Each structure stands twice: as structure tokens, then as C-alpha cells.
Amino acid sequence: MLATDPKMNVLVGHGLFDFVTPYFGSKLALDQLPPFASAVDRVKLVTYSGGHMFYSRDASRQAFRAEVEAMMK
């Protein structure tokens, strides 16, 4: 999708202490993206305080929302 839509952005959010889906697996996958897709402004991996459901913490949820809103502008 990143190859066919130059306006598409990807945000991958993880809880820092998530043992179910650890963020490092996503980092390894994102690091293998080809150059056209790995531009810093198009693909972003962020971690938030918390575990698998990091959004259950107010601060993490608010930070995640702010990140999504910034990406959509």
C-alpha cells in the first residue's frame, strides 16, 4: 500500500511493557521496509507507557491520540 499511495502514512503504537506483541518485532519489520516506504515522515513506531492495552492509561491514550491527530493533519 505504501508503494501505491504516496500520501499514506503508518503509525504503529505499542505498549513499552507489552509481552504479547513486543514492539521490537514491529521495529525489525519496519527496518526492512524498502527506501520508498521507510521515510521518517511516512512510517512511525511509537511506544507508550503500559502493557498490551497501553491506551487504558490516561497519559498514554492522550499521547497516542495526539500522535494520530498530528499524523492526520
PDB file with one MODEL, atoms N, CA, C and O in Angstrom:
MODEL        1
ATOM      1  N   MET A   1       0.827  -1.196   0.000  1.00  0.00           N
ATOM      2  CA  MET A   1       0.000   0.000   0.000  1.00  0.00           C
ATOM      3  C   MET A   1       0.869   1.257   0.000  1.00  0.00           C
ATOM      4  O   MET A   1       0.529   2.245  -0.651  1.00  0.00           O
ATOM      5  N   LEU A   2       1.972   1.225   0.716  1.00  0.00           N
ATOM      6  CA  LEU A   2       2.853   2.392   0.735  1.00  0.00           C
ATOM      7  C   LEU A   2       3.423   2.682  -0.653  1.00  0.00           C
ATOM      8  O   LEU A   2       3.688   3.837  -0.987  1.00  0.00           O
ATOM      9  N   ALA A   3       3.607   1.648  -1.449  1.00  0.00           N
ATOM     10  CA  ALA A   3       4.143   1.837  -2.793  1.00  0.00           C
ATOM     11  C   ALA A   3       3.114   2.449  -3.724  1.00  0.00           C
ATOM     12  O   ALA A   3       3.469   3.221  -4.615  1.00  0.00           O
ATOM     13  N   THR A   4       1.850   2.119  -3.535  1.00  0.00           N
ATOM     14  CA  THR A   4       0.830   2.596  -4.453  1.00  0.00           C
ATOM     15  C   THR A   4       0.209   3.925  -4.038  1.00  0.00           C
ATOM     16  O   THR A   4      -0.361   4.625  -4.874  1.00  0.00           O
ATOM     17  N   ASP A   5       0.308   4.276  -2.780  1.00  0.00           N
ATOM     18  CA  ASP A   5      -0.291   5.521  -2.290  1.00  0.00           C
ATOM     19  C   ASP A   5       0.764   6.367  -1.586  1.00  0.00           C
ATOM     20  O   ASP A   5       1.062   6.126  -0.416  1.00  0.00           O
ATOM     21  N   PRO A   6       1.334   7.355  -2.279  1.00  0.00           N
ATOM     22  CA  PRO A   6       2.404   8.165  -1.689  1.00  0.00           C
ATOM     23  C   PRO A   6       1.935   9.061  -0.537  1.00  0.00           C
ATOM     24  O   PRO A   6       2.760   9.631   0.178  1.00  0.00           O
ATOM     25  N   LYS A   7       0.628   9.187  -0.355  1.00  0.00           N
ATOM     26  CA  LYS A   7       0.111  10.017   0.729  1.00  0.00           C
ATOM     27  C   LYS A   7      -0.214   9.202   1.987  1.00  0.00           C
ATOM     28  O   LYS A   7      -0.583   9.759   3.021  1.00  0.00           O
ATOM     29  N   MET A   8      -0.074   7.894   1.884  1.00  0.00           N
ATOM     30  CA  MET A   8      -0.403   7.039   3.024  1.00  0.00           C
ATOM     31  C   MET A   8       0.676   7.116   4.097  1.00  0.00           C
ATOM     32  O   MET A   8       1.871   7.102   3.801  1.00  0.00           O
ATOM     33  N   ASN A   9       0.236   7.197   5.330  1.00  0.00           N
ATOM     34  CA  ASN A   9       1.129   7.189   6.480  1.00  0.00           C
ATOM     35  C   ASN A   9       0.771   6.010   7.369  1.00  0.00           C
ATOM     36  O   ASN A   9      -0.371   5.551   7.374  1.00  0.00           O
ATOM     37  N   VAL A  10       1.752   5.520   8.123  1.00  0.00           N
ATOM     38  CA  VAL A  10       1.542   4.388   9.019  1.00  0.00           C
ATOM     39  C   VAL A  10       2.049   4.756  10.400  1.00  0.00           C
ATOM     40  O   VAL A  10       3.167   5.249  10.555  1.00  0.00           O
ATOM     41  N   LEU A  11       1.219   4.512  11.397  1.00  0.00           N
ATOM     42  CA  LEU A  11       1.609   4.706  12.791  1.00  0.00           C
ATOM     43  C   LEU A  11       1.448   3.374  13.500  1.00  0.00           C
ATOM     44  O   LEU A  11       0.358   2.803  13.518  1.00  0.00           O
ATOM     45  N   VAL A  12       2.521   2.882  14.078  1.00  0.00           N
ATOM     46  CA  VAL A  12       2.493   1.637  14.839  1.00  0.00           C
ATOM     47  C   VAL A  12       2.703   2.016  16.295  1.00  0.00           C
ATOM     48  O   VAL A  12       3.754   2.542  16.660  1.00  0.00           O
ATOM     49  N   GLY A  13       1.699   1.747  17.131  1.00  0.00           N
ATOM     50  CA  GLY A  13       1.782   2.077  18.549  1.00  0.00           C
ATOM     51  C   GLY A  13       1.869   0.824  19.400  1.00  0.00           C
ATOM     52  O   GLY A  13       1.142  -0.143  19.170  1.00  0.00           O
ATOM     53  N   HIS A  14       2.742   0.842  20.365  1.00  0.00           N
ATOM     54  CA  HIS A  14       2.947  -0.306  21.250  1.00  0.00           C
ATOM     55  C   HIS A  14       3.068   0.164  22.691  1.00  0.00           C
ATOM     56  O   HIS A  14       3.512   1.278  22.971  1.00  0.00           O
ATOM     57  N   GLY A  15       2.663  -0.712  23.591  1.00  0.00           N
ATOM     58  CA  GLY A  15       2.966  -0.511  24.997  1.00  0.00           C
ATOM     59  C   GLY A  15       4.396  -0.949  25.247  1.00  0.00           C
ATOM     60  O   GLY A  15       4.823  -1.991  24.749  1.00  0.00           O
ATOM     61  N   LEU A  16       5.127  -0.179  26.002  1.00  0.00           N
ATOM     62  CA  LEU A  16       6.537  -0.464  26.240  1.00  0.00           C
ATOM     63  C   LEU A  16       6.743  -1.802  26.937  1.00  0.00           C
ATOM     64  O   LEU A  16       7.756  -2.468  26.721  1.00  0.00           O
ATOM     65  N   PHE A  17       5.795  -2.196  27.766  1.00  0.00           N
ATOM     66  CA  PHE A  17       5.942  -3.430  28.536  1.00  0.00           C
ATOM     67  C   PHE A  17       4.982  -4.521  28.058  1.00  0.00           C
ATOM     68  O   PHE A  17       4.517  -5.334  28.857  1.00  0.00           O
ATOM     69  N   ASP A  18       4.688  -4.537  26.775  1.00  0.00           N
ATOM     70  CA  ASP A  18       3.764  -5.497  26.188  1.00  0.00           C
ATOM     71  C   ASP A  18       4.507  -6.794  25.880  1.00  0.00           C
ATOM     72  O   ASP A  18       5.413  -6.818  25.046  1.00  0.00           O
ATOM     73  N   PHE A  19       4.117  -7.872  26.560  1.00  0.00           N
ATOM     74  CA  PHE A  19       4.749  -9.160  26.311  1.00  0.00           C
ATOM     75  C   PHE A  19       4.017  -9.965  25.245  1.00  0.00           C
ATOM     76  O   PHE A  19       4.553 -10.955  24.747  1.00  0.00           O
ATOM     77  N   VAL A  20       2.810  -9.561  24.888  1.00  0.00           N
ATOM     78  CA  VAL A  20       2.024 -10.283  23.887  1.00  0.00           C
ATOM     79  C   VAL A  20       2.507  -9.934  22.485  1.00  0.00           C
ATOM     80  O   VAL A  20       2.758 -10.820  21.668  1.00  0.00           O
ATOM     81  N   THR A  21       2.634  -8.643  22.210  1.00  0.00           N
ATOM     82  CA  THR A  21       3.123  -8.174  20.917  1.00  0.00           C
ATOM     83  C   THR A  21       4.237  -7.163  21.157  1.00  0.00           C
ATOM     84  O   THR A  21       3.990  -5.958  21.100  1.00  0.00           O
ATOM     85  N   PRO A  22       5.451  -7.621  21.423  1.00  0.00           N
ATOM     86  CA  PRO A  22       6.542  -6.711  21.743  1.00  0.00           C
ATOM     87  C   PRO A  22       6.881  -5.766  20.593  1.00  0.00           C
ATOM     88  O   PRO A  22       6.863  -6.156  19.425  1.00  0.00           O
ATOM     89  N   TYR A  23       7.183  -4.545  20.936  1.00  0.00           N
ATOM     90  CA  TYR A  23       7.440  -3.519  19.934  1.00  0.00           C
ATOM     91  C   TYR A  23       8.664  -3.832  19.080  1.00  0.00           C
ATOM     92  O   TYR A  23       8.745  -3.390  17.933  1.00  0.00           O
ATOM     93  N   PHE A  24       9.609  -4.582  19.620  1.00  0.00           N
ATOM     94  CA  PHE A  24      10.831  -4.829  18.865  1.00  0.00           C
ATOM     95  C   PHE A  24      10.556  -5.658  17.604  1.00  0.00           C
ATOM     96  O   PHE A  24      11.271  -5.520  16.611  1.00  0.00           O
ATOM     97  N   GLY A  25       9.537  -6.509  17.631  1.00  0.00           N
ATOM     98  CA  GLY A  25       9.158  -7.247  16.431  1.00  0.00           C
ATOM     99  C   GLY A  25       8.705  -6.306  15.329  1.00  0.00           C
ATOM    100  O   GLY A  25       9.051  -6.489  14.162  1.00  0.00           O
ATOM    101  N   SER A  26       7.931  -5.303  15.705  1.00  0.00           N
ATOM    102  CA  SER A  26       7.493  -4.300  14.718  1.00  0.00           C
ATOM    103  C   SER A  26       8.678  -3.486  14.222  1.00  0.00           C
ATOM    104  O   SER A  26       8.763  -3.166  13.036  1.00  0.00           O
ATOM    105  N   LYS A  27       9.585  -3.154  15.117  1.00  0.00           N
ATOM    106  CA  LYS A  27      10.766  -2.389  14.714  1.00  0.00           C
ATOM    107  C   LYS A  27      11.581  -3.161  13.687  1.00  0.00           C
ATOM    108  O   LYS A  27      12.028  -2.593  12.690  1.00  0.00           O
ATOM    109  N   LEU A  28      11.777  -4.453  13.927  1.00  0.00           N
ATOM    110  CA  LEU A  28      12.525  -5.271  12.962  1.00  0.00           C
ATOM    111  C   LEU A  28      11.832  -5.293  11.606  1.00  0.00           C
ATOM    112  O   LEU A  28      12.492  -5.180  10.573  1.00  0.00           O
ATOM    113  N   ALA A  29      10.513  -5.436  11.595  1.00  0.00           N
ATOM    114  CA  ALA A  29       9.770  -5.455  10.332  1.00  0.00           C
ATOM    115  C   ALA A  29       9.842  -4.103   9.628  1.00  0.00           C
ATOM    116  O   ALA A  29      10.045  -4.051   8.415  1.00  0.00           O
ATOM    117  N   LEU A  30       9.679  -3.019  10.365  1.00  0.00           N
ATOM    118  CA  LEU A  30       9.714  -1.683   9.763  1.00  0.00           C
ATOM    119  C   LEU A  30      11.105  -1.325   9.255  1.00  0.00           C
ATOM    120  O   LEU A  30      11.241  -0.607   8.265  1.00  0.00           O
ATOM    121  N   ASP A  31      12.132  -1.822   9.929  1.00  0.00           N
ATOM    122  CA  ASP A  31      13.500  -1.563   9.473  1.00  0.00           C
ATOM    123  C   ASP A  31      13.795  -2.231   8.138  1.00  0.00           C
ATOM    124  O   ASP A  31      14.765  -1.867   7.473  1.00  0.00           O
ATOM    125  N   GLN A  32      12.986  -3.194   7.732  1.00  0.00           N
ATOM    126  CA  GLN A  32      13.195  -3.894   6.469  1.00  0.00           C
ATOM    127  C   GLN A  32      12.386  -3.310   5.314  1.00  0.00           C
ATOM    128  O   GLN A  32      12.434  -3.823   4.196  1.00  0.00           O
ATOM    129  N   LEU A  33      11.649  -2.246   5.584  1.00  0.00           N
ATOM    130  CA  LEU A  33      10.885  -1.623   4.501  1.00  0.00           C
ATOM    131  C   LEU A  33      11.831  -1.045   3.457  1.00  0.00           C
ATOM    132  O   LEU A  33      12.906  -0.553   3.800  1.00  0.00           O
ATOM    133  N   PRO A  34      11.443  -1.101   2.193  1.00  0.00           N
ATOM    134  CA  PRO A  34      12.284  -0.515   1.150  1.00  0.00           C
ATOM    135  C   PRO A  34      12.365   1.003   1.315  1.00  0.00           C
ATOM    136  O   PRO A  34      11.533   1.599   1.998  1.00  0.00           O
ATOM    137  N   PRO A  35      13.357   1.621   0.697  1.00  0.00           N
ATOM    138  CA  PRO A  35      13.582   3.067   0.878  1.00  0.00           C
ATOM    139  C   PRO A  35      12.367   3.958   0.603  1.00  0.00           C
ATOM    140  O   PRO A  35      12.186   4.965   1.287  1.00  0.00           O
ATOM    141  N   PHE A  36      11.527   3.609  -0.384  1.00  0.00           N
ATOM    142  CA  PHE A  36      10.387   4.466  -0.693  1.00  0.00           C
ATOM    143  C   PHE A  36       9.382   4.511   0.455  1.00  0.00           C
ATOM    144  O   PHE A  36       8.621   5.472   0.571  1.00  0.00           O
ATOM    145  N   ALA A  37       9.370   3.504   1.289  1.00  0.00           N
ATOM    146  CA  ALA A  37       8.376   3.420   2.356  1.00  0.00           C
ATOM    147  C   ALA A  37       8.944   3.774   3.722  1.00  0.00           C
ATOM    148  O   ALA A  37       8.182   4.043   4.651  1.00  0.00           O
ATOM    149  N   SER A  38      10.232   3.780   3.861  1.00  0.00           N
ATOM    150  CA  SER A  38      10.814   3.958   5.188  1.00  0.00           C
ATOM    151  C   SER A  38      11.125   5.412   5.525  1.00  0.00           C
ATOM    152  O   SER A  38      11.852   5.679   6.482  1.00  0.00           O
ATOM    153  N   ALA A  39      10.595   6.339   4.765  1.00  0.00           N
ATOM    154  CA  ALA A  39      10.810   7.747   5.076  1.00  0.00           C
ATOM    155  C   ALA A  39      10.275   8.056   6.466  1.00  0.00           C
ATOM    156  O   ALA A  39       9.198   7.590   6.840  1.00  0.00           O
ATOM    157  N   VAL A  40      11.008   8.824   7.216  1.00  0.00           N
ATOM    158  CA  VAL A  40      10.656   9.117   8.602  1.00  0.00           C
ATOM    159  C   VAL A  40       9.272   9.729   8.729  1.00  0.00           C
ATOM    160  O   VAL A  40       8.576   9.478   9.712  1.00  0.00           O
ATOM    161  N   ASP A  41       8.870  10.512   7.770  1.00  0.00           N
ATOM    162  CA  ASP A  41       7.572  11.184   7.874  1.00  0.00           C
ATOM    163  C   ASP A  41       6.402  10.301   7.450  1.00  0.00           C
ATOM    164  O   ASP A  41       5.253  10.709   7.619  1.00  0.00           O
ATOM    165  N   ARG A  42       6.644   9.120   6.911  1.00  0.00           N
ATOM    166  CA  ARG A  42       5.546   8.246   6.453  1.00  0.00           C
ATOM    167  C   ARG A  42       5.283   7.067   7.371  1.00  0.00           C
ATOM    168  O   ARG A  42       4.135   6.645   7.509  1.00  0.00           O
ATOM    169  N   VAL A  43       6.306   6.530   7.996  1.00  0.00           N
ATOM    170  CA  VAL A  43       6.173   5.353   8.853  1.00  0.00           C
ATOM    171  C   VAL A  43       6.796   5.672  10.204  1.00  0.00           C
ATOM    172  O   VAL A  43       7.947   6.100  10.292  1.00  0.00           O
ATOM    173  N   LYS A  44       6.009   5.455  11.253  1.00  0.00           N
ATOM    174  CA  LYS A  44       6.494   5.815  12.579  1.00  0.00           C
ATOM    175  C   LYS A  44       6.110   4.740  13.586  1.00  0.00           C
ATOM    176  O   LYS A  44       4.977   4.259  13.600  1.00  0.00           O
ATOM    177  N   LEU A  45       7.063   4.373  14.420  1.00  0.00           N
ATOM    178  CA  LEU A  45       6.846   3.431  15.512  1.00  0.00           C
ATOM    179  C   LEU A  45       6.984   4.200  16.813  1.00  0.00           C
ATOM    180  O   LEU A  45       8.012   4.830  17.063  1.00  0.00           O
ATOM    181  N   VAL A  46       5.959   4.150  17.632  1.00  0.00           N
ATOM    182  CA  VAL A  46       5.996   4.839  18.923  1.00  0.00           C
ATOM    183  C   VAL A  46       5.640   3.854  20.036  1.00  0.00           C
ATOM    184  O   VAL A  46       4.839   2.939  19.844  1.00  0.00           O
ATOM    185  N   THR A  47       6.246   4.058  21.190  1.00  0.00           N
ATOM    186  CA  THR A  47       5.928   3.240  22.357  1.00  0.00           C
ATOM    187  C   THR A  47       5.390   4.141  23.454  1.00  0.00           C
ATOM    188  O   THR A  47       5.781   5.300  23.588  1.00  0.00           O
ATOM    189  N   TYR A  48       4.499   3.582  24.217  1.00  0.00           N
ATOM    190  CA  TYR A  48       3.858   4.323  25.298  1.00  0.00           C
ATOM    191  C   TYR A  48       3.975   3.545  26.592  1.00  0.00           C
ATOM    192  O   TYR A  48       4.114   2.322  26.585  1.00  0.00           O
ATOM    193  N   SER A  49       3.918   4.244  27.675  1.00  0.00           N
ATOM    194  CA  SER A  49       3.956   3.609  28.981  1.00  0.00           C
ATOM    195  C   SER A  49       2.764   2.674  29.118  1.00  0.00           C
ATOM    196  O   SER A  49       1.628   3.057  28.836  1.00  0.00           O
ATOM    197  N   GLY A  50       3.023   1.457  29.548  1.00  0.00           N
ATOM    198  CA  GLY A  50       1.948   0.497  29.725  1.00  0.00           C
ATOM    199  C   GLY A  50       2.248  -0.815  29.038  1.00  0.00           C
ATOM    200  O   GLY A  50       3.325  -1.011  28.476  1.00  0.00           O
ATOM    201  N   GLY A  51       1.299  -1.688  29.091  1.00  0.00           N
ATOM    202  CA  GLY A  51       1.450  -3.019  28.513  1.00  0.00           C
ATOM    203  C   GLY A  51       0.660  -3.155  27.234  1.00  0.00           C
ATOM    204  O   GLY A  51       0.621  -2.242  26.409  1.00  0.00           O
ATOM    205  N   HIS A  52       0.024  -4.316  27.077  1.00  0.00           N
ATOM    206  CA  HIS A  52      -0.696  -4.623  25.842  1.00  0.00           C
ATOM    207  C   HIS A  52      -1.817  -3.621  25.563  1.00  0.00           C
ATOM    208  O   HIS A  52      -2.047  -3.253  24.411  1.00  0.00           O
ATOM    209  N   MET A  53      -2.503  -3.188  26.594  1.00  0.00           N
ATOM    210  CA  MET A  53      -3.576  -2.193  26.436  1.00  0.00           C
ATOM    211  C   MET A  53      -3.099  -0.855  26.991  1.00  0.00           C
ATOM    212  O   MET A  53      -3.669  -0.331  27.948  1.00  0.00           O
ATOM    213  N   PHE A  54      -2.047  -0.307  26.382  1.00  0.00           N
ATOM    214  CA  PHE A  54      -1.457   0.941  26.855  1.00  0.00           C
ATOM    215  C   PHE A  54      -2.459   2.083  26.904  1.00  0.00           C
ATOM    216  O   PHE A  54      -2.315   3.014  27.696  1.00  0.00           O
ATOM    217  N   TYR A  55      -3.477   2.005  26.051  1.00  0.00           N
ATOM    218  CA  TYR A  55      -4.480   3.069  25.969  1.00  0.00           C
ATOM    219  C   TYR A  55      -5.409   3.093  27.177  1.00  0.00           C
ATOM    220  O   TYR A  55      -6.242   3.993  27.289  1.00  0.00           O
ATOM    221  N   SER A  56      -5.286   2.131  28.076  1.00  0.00           N
ATOM    222  CA  SER A  56      -6.096   2.172  29.298  1.00  0.00           C
ATOM    223  C   SER A  56      -5.522   3.161  30.301  1.00  0.00           C
ATOM    224  O   SER A  56      -6.186   3.493  31.283  1.00  0.00           O
ATOM    225  N   ARG A  57      -4.318   3.631  30.078  1.00  0.00           N
ATOM    226  CA  ARG A  57      -3.708   4.675  30.907  1.00  0.00           C
ATOM    227  C   ARG A  57      -4.001   6.024  30.262  1.00  0.00           C
ATOM    228  O   ARG A  57      -3.787   6.217  29.065  1.00  0.00           O
ATOM    229  N   ASP A  58      -4.485   6.938  31.063  1.00  0.00           N
ATOM    230  CA  ASP A  58      -4.889   8.241  30.519  1.00  0.00           C
ATOM    231  C   ASP A  58      -3.773   8.937  29.752  1.00  0.00           C
ATOM    232  O   ASP A  58      -3.986   9.415  28.638  1.00  0.00           O
ATOM    233  N   ALA A  59      -2.585   8.996  30.345  1.00  0.00           N
ATOM    234  CA  ALA A  59      -1.477   9.714  29.700  1.00  0.00           C
ATOM    235  C   ALA A  59      -1.091   9.062  28.375  1.00  0.00           C
ATOM    236  O   ALA A  59      -0.842   9.751  27.386  1.00  0.00           O
ATOM    237  N   SER A  60      -1.044   7.737  28.360  1.00  0.00           N
ATOM    238  CA  SER A  60      -0.685   7.031  27.120  1.00  0.00           C
ATOM    239  C   SER A  60      -1.757   7.209  26.054  1.00  0.00           C
ATOM    240  O   SER A  60      -1.441   7.413  24.882  1.00  0.00           O
ATOM    241  N   ARG A  61      -3.010   7.133  26.451  1.00  0.00           N
ATOM    242  CA  ARG A  61      -4.112   7.306  25.495  1.00  0.00           C
ATOM    243  C   ARG A  61      -4.092   8.704  24.898  1.00  0.00           C
ATOM    244  O   ARG A  61      -4.288   8.869  23.694  1.00  0.00           O
ATOM    245  N   GLN A  62      -3.858   9.709  25.731  1.00  0.00           N
ATOM    246  CA  GLN A  62      -3.824  11.088  25.245  1.00  0.00           C
ATOM    247  C   GLN A  62      -2.642  11.315  24.306  1.00  0.00           C
ATOM    248  O   GLN A  62      -2.765  12.012  23.298  1.00  0.00           O
ATOM    249  N   ALA A  63      -1.499  10.723  24.641  1.00  0.00           N
ATOM    250  CA  ALA A  63      -0.321  10.853  23.774  1.00  0.00           C
ATOM    251  C   ALA A  63      -0.548  10.153  22.433  1.00  0.00           C
ATOM    252  O   ALA A  63      -0.160  10.670  21.385  1.00  0.00           O
ATOM    253  N   PHE A  64      -1.172   8.986  22.471  1.00  0.00           N
ATOM    254  CA  PHE A  64      -1.477   8.252  21.244  1.00  0.00           C
ATOM    255  C   PHE A  64      -2.439   9.047  20.372  1.00  0.00           C
ATOM    256  O   PHE A  64      -2.251   9.152  19.160  1.00  0.00           O
ATOM    257  N   ARG A  65      -3.458   9.599  20.992  1.00  0.00           N
ATOM    258  CA  ARG A  65      -4.425  10.406  20.243  1.00  0.00           C
ATOM    259  C   ARG A  65      -3.746  11.617  19.607  1.00  0.00           C
ATOM    260  O   ARG A  65      -4.005  11.940  18.447  1.00  0.00           O
ATOM    261  N   ALA A  66      -2.887  12.279  20.356  1.00  0.00           N
ATOM    262  CA  ALA A  66      -2.173  13.443  19.823  1.00  0.00           C
ATOM    263  C   ALA A  66      -1.300  13.045  18.638  1.00  0.00           C
ATOM    264  O   ALA A  66      -1.205  13.781  17.655  1.00  0.00           O
ATOM    265  N   GLU A  67      -0.672  11.895  18.732  1.00  0.00           N
ATOM    266  CA  GLU A  67       0.183  11.400  17.647  1.00  0.00           C
ATOM    267  C   GLU A  67      -0.649  11.128  16.396  1.00  0.00           C
ATOM    268  O   GLU A  67      -0.235  11.475  15.290  1.00  0.00           O
ATOM    269  N   VAL A  68      -1.800  10.518  16.560  1.00  0.00           N
ATOM    270  CA  VAL A  68      -2.682  10.224  15.422  1.00  0.00           C
ATOM    271  C   VAL A  68      -3.198  11.526  14.814  1.00  0.00           C
ATOM    272  O   VAL A  68      -3.219  11.677  13.593  1.00  0.00           O
ATOM    273  N   GLU A  69      -3.608  12.453  15.651  1.00  0.00           N
ATOM    274  CA  GLU A  69      -4.106  13.733  15.135  1.00  0.00           C
ATOM    275  C   GLU A  69      -3.020  14.473  14.360  1.00  0.00           C
ATOM    276  O   GLU A  69      -3.298  15.056  13.313  1.00  0.00           O
ATOM    277  N   ALA A  70      -1.795  14.455  14.861  1.00  0.00           N
ATOM    278  CA  ALA A  70      -0.689  15.128  14.167  1.00  0.00           C
ATOM    279  C   ALA A  70      -0.411  14.460  12.817  1.00  0.00           C
ATOM    280  O   ALA A  70      -0.095  15.137  11.839  1.00  0.00           O
ATOM    281  N   MET A  71      -0.529  13.151  12.772  1.00  0.00           N
ATOM    282  CA  MET A  71      -0.272  12.437  11.528  1.00  0.00           C
ATOM    283  C   MET A  71      -1.362  12.720  10.492  1.00  0.00           C
ATOM    284  O   MET A  71      -1.088  12.728   9.292  1.00  0.00           O
ATOM    285  N   MET A  72      -2.576  12.947  10.940  1.00  0.00           N
ATOM    286  CA  MET A  72      -3.695  13.157  10.016  1.00  0.00           C
ATOM    287  C   MET A  72      -3.730  14.571   9.460  1.00  0.00           C
ATOM    288  O   MET A  72      -4.439  14.817   8.484  1.00  0.00           O
ATOM    289  N   LYS A  73      -3.013  15.481  10.027  1.00  0.00           N
ATOM    290  CA  LYS A  73      -3.023  16.877   9.541  1.00  0.00           C
ATOM    291  C   LYS A  73      -2.109  17.076   8.385  1.00  0.00           C
ATOM    292  O   LYS A  73      -2.005  18.187   7.865  1.00  0.00           O
TER     293      LYS A  73
ENDMDL
END
